[in-house]
Structure formats: structure tokens, C-alpha cells
């Protein structure tokens, strides 16, 4: 499924849309409306399918700061947590704050650039929720999706969201959502499709600096990139004049995810460090090529979680089981940023150094042509044989030496 851009027309017209995590049988779903298009009638419609739950408005952090909205719970929320603010009500033109009219008036005030902290009071009936900067590319949540969608529609970045419940007050199953969409002629959008659309349509990187880097493998140009959606910085090592002008010829490329333990300390638990050095030698031998060094430690789970995974592996779990025990997918990496860096370097056709067919498919999904996959297999050792076997058997890596 791809993002149906007609949902943006619906948001501009003040029509609700249904936003779901994915198309699974029990996927959380919200009715979402652009905040600046809210009316008492729309509030009434939303509340019919969210009985007993408050009306929420997703806003940017800048809006919450400008209006001095106060968090419900003290302290800084965790990266995956929703940042709920204390419920508010507009001071002017409201009575109890609970009617459809009062809620609509409060939402419009929260969405207005002209409002200030003095225009609201507590307690109220509208719950502001602060979206993470960077939207669904940073946190794949409904709050972020609402802000992203209304922004893409060219409206003020604030969206009303109400969870959809069935008649028993439970998360509405997929058949219920489909029936609701058909009955009221509502379009449906998945967060997964929104993420894919943003990654392919927006420039998410910034070229920061370029320097010469003489190495044991040759004289590279080292280019630093900054991500616009998180705190990460990535590196491109280019050999043979690549990176300054576009080229139509196939380019030897290694997209290497950071591994502090393997790349720096020479850990034998994995093959990452040897893959890095082998890739640099292969690029050197070819006389031209690019190595992207992506800050995706531990297949995207971060250094701390990776060490926790190591601890679980010492208790008998393999690398995939350990990641899943910690609540992660077997592989959390995303290659959209890497694909954009390659395009910025002028590369469109690549000879990809990898054993991972998912990496191959992911880069092709961002418009790069993979002319050839070139294996980069490292002889196993007694320390990493089980690790490599798990990569082959459970992650589909093309390894024939384990």
C-alpha cells in the first residue's frame, strides 16, 4: 500500500481520516482531523467512536512551549513515550469546557498562531500531546502522524486525534475499521506508508564538511553528513574523485553500520570489523568507490541495548533472540538516509558489497539501481560462528562458509 495523497485533500476540506499503525487485525487506529478545520459537529462525530476518552490535539513542541502547556507527569518522557500535557480549556466563549462547542473552540485556539498562554485555563477537557521533532521519522506514533499529515496538507501543524473503539470499548479490529471507513466514506492511511512517503519525498540530510583523509587503504575524501530528523551524523569515504560530480557508471559501494566493538576494538563476536577493513581494501583495489559509515549501532538498537543483547547471548540466546527479548525487531536499521547520501554523492547505479539481501532490496526501494551484489564473506571463528549462523538462518544473509 502507498500513501493515498487524496487524504491531504480531505484534511484541507475538514474531513476526518483514519490513521492506523498498519493493516494488521488489531492495529491501533485514530480518527484524525486538521485542528484548524474543527467544528462542534466534527467533535460530536469523533466522540461517537471514542466513548469515554478525551479529545486530544497533537501539537509541535514549539507550540507547547509558546503556550506554556504543562506536562501531566513531571520529568522528561522516554523516547517512545507520548508527552501528554495537562488538559486545557479556552478562557473566552466557553462554559463547562465539556460541550462539543467548548471543545471545538479550545482546539481552534490551540491551533491559532495568535493565541498565548493567557488564553487557556485548567482543568479542561482537551488534552494536548506533544509530537516529537522529526515526526514519524523519529517516532512512529499517531501524535507524530497527525502533525505530519496536516503539515503536508499545508495547514497549521496541529491535528485532533481520537482513538477508535468498538462497541465493547476495545481497540477496534480491522473489519470494524473497514466498515466504518465505507459507511462514512473515510480514507485510511497507515503510519508505515507515511514514513515511506516522507523518506522518499523529503531531503533528510545535510552535507556539512569535506576533508582529505589519507589512510592505509588510500587517499579518501571524507564527507560528513548530518541527519535532519535525529542527532546522528554519518560519514562517506569516497575514493577516485567520487562525491563531487554525478556519474552514470556503476560504483562499488559498501553501506556499513557502525559497530564500536568490532570496528574499533576488534571484537571477535561479530564479523563487522573485518567486513569494514575488507571493504576498504576492495575499494582501494578497484581504485574507486564509496564506503558509507552509518550510525546504526547494533543493527539499529544502539550501543547500550547491544551490550544488553550481548549479556543475553552469554546466557544462551542468539543475536536475533536477544534483540527480540529486549523488545526490538531482529533488525531495526533503515536505509533511507544512506540512499539519500548516495544520491547526494551523485551515485545512481551501484555495485553493492553485502551479504544481506534486505539491504539490497531496501536501497532499490529508494530509487537506486543495484547493478550487482558482491559478497563480502569473512571466514568464521570459534567466537562468531553461531552469530553468523543466526544471520544466515534467521536474517537471510547469503553466507556459504558457516
Rosetta blueprint (number, residue, H / E / L):
1 X L
2 X L
3 X L
4 X L
5 X L
6 X H
7 X H
8 X H
9 X H
10 X H
11 X H
12 X H
13 X L
14 X L
15 X L
16 X L
17 X E
18 X E
19 X E
20 X E
21 X L
22 X L
23 X L
24 X L
25 X L
26 X L
27 X L
28 X L
29 X E
30 X E
31 X E
32 X E
33 X E
34 X E
35 X H
36 X H
37 X H
38 X L
39 X L
40 X H
41 X H
42 X H
43 X H
44 X H
45 X H
46 X H
47 X H
48 X H
49 X L
50 X L
51 X L
52 X L
53 X L
54 X L
55 X E
56 X E
57 X E
58 X E
59 X E
60 X L
61 X H
62 X H
63 X H
64 X H
65 X H
66 X H
67 X L
68 X L
69 X L
70 X L
71 X E
72 X L
73 X L
74 X L
75 X L
76 X L
77 X L
78 X L
79 X L
80 X L
81 X L
82 X L
83 X E
84 X E
85 X E
86 X L
87 X L
88 X E
89 X E
90 X E
91 X L
92 X L
93 X L
94 X L
95 X L
96 X L
97 X L
98 X L
99 X L
100 X H
101 X H
102 X H
103 X H
104 X H
105 X H
106 X H
107 X H
108 X H
109 X H
110 X H
111 X H
112 X L
113 X L
114 X L
115 X L
116 X L
117 X H
118 X H
119 X H
120 X E
121 X E
122 X E
123 X E
124 X E
125 X E
126 X E
127 X E
128 X E
129 X E
130 X E
131 X L
132 X L
133 X L
134 X L
135 X H
136 X H
137 X H
138 X L
139 X L
140 X L
141 X L
142 X H
143 X H
144 X H
145 X H
146 X H
147 X H
148 X H
149 X H
150 X H
151 X H
152 X H
153 X L
154 X L
155 X L
156 X L
157 X L
158 X E
159 X E
160 X E
161 X E
162 X E
163 X E
164 X L
165 X E
166 X L
167 X L
168 X L
169 X L
170 X L
171 X E
172 X L
173 X L
174 X H
175 X H
176 X H
177 X H
178 X H
179 X H
180 X H
181 X H
182 X H
183 X H
184 X H
185 X L
186 X L
187 X L
188 X E
189 X E
190 X E
191 X H
192 X H
193 X H
194 X H
195 X H
196 X H
197 X H
198 X H
199 X H
200 X H
201 X H
202 X L
203 X L
204 X L
205 X E
206 X E
207 X E
208 X E
209 X E
210 X E
211 X E
212 X E
213 X E
214 X E
215 X E
216 X L
217 X L
218 X E
219 X E
220 X E
221 X E
222 X E
223 X E
224 X E
225 X E
226 X E
227 X E
228 X L
229 X L
230 X L
231 X L
232 X L
233 X E
234 X E
235 X E
236 X E
237 X E
238 X E
239 X E
240 X L
241 X L
242 X L
243 X L
244 X L
245 X L
246 X L
247 X E
248 X L
249 X L
250 X L
251 X E
252 X E
253 X E
254 X E
255 X E
256 X E
257 X E
258 X L
259 X L
260 X H
261 X H
262 X H
263 X H
264 X H
265 X L
266 X L
267 X L
268 X L
269 X L
270 X L
271 X L
272 X H
273 X H
274 X H
275 X H
276 X H
277 X H
278 X H
279 X H
280 X H
281 X H
282 X H
283 X H
284 X H
285 X H
286 X H
287 X L
288 X L
289 X E
290 X E
291 X E
292 X E
293 X E
294 X E
295 X L
296 X L
297 X H
298 X H
299 X H
300 X H
301 X L
302 X L
303 X H
304 X H
305 X H
306 X H
307 X H
308 X H
309 X H
310 X H
311 X H
312 X H
313 X H
314 X L
315 X L
316 X L
317 X L
318 X L
319 X H
320 X H
321 X H
322 X H
323 X H
324 X H
325 X H
326 X L
327 X L
328 X L
329 X L
330 X L
331 X L
332 X L
333 X L
334 X L
335 X L
336 X H
337 X H
338 X H
339 X H
340 X H
341 X H
342 X H
343 X H
344 X H
345 X L
346 X L
347 X E
348 X L
349 X E
350 X E
351 X E
352 X E
353 X E
354 X L
355 X L
356 X L
357 X H
358 X H
359 X H
360 X H
361 X H
362 X H
363 X H
364 X H
365 X L
366 X L
367 X L
368 X L
369 X E
370 X E
371 X E
372 X E
373 X E
374 X E
375 X L
376 X L
377 X L
378 X L
379 X L
380 X L
381 X L
382 X L
383 X L
384 X L
385 X H
386 X H
387 X H
388 X H
389 X H
390 X H
391 X H
392 X H
393 X H
394 X H
395 X H
396 X L
397 X L
398 X L
399 X L
400 X L
401 X L
402 X L
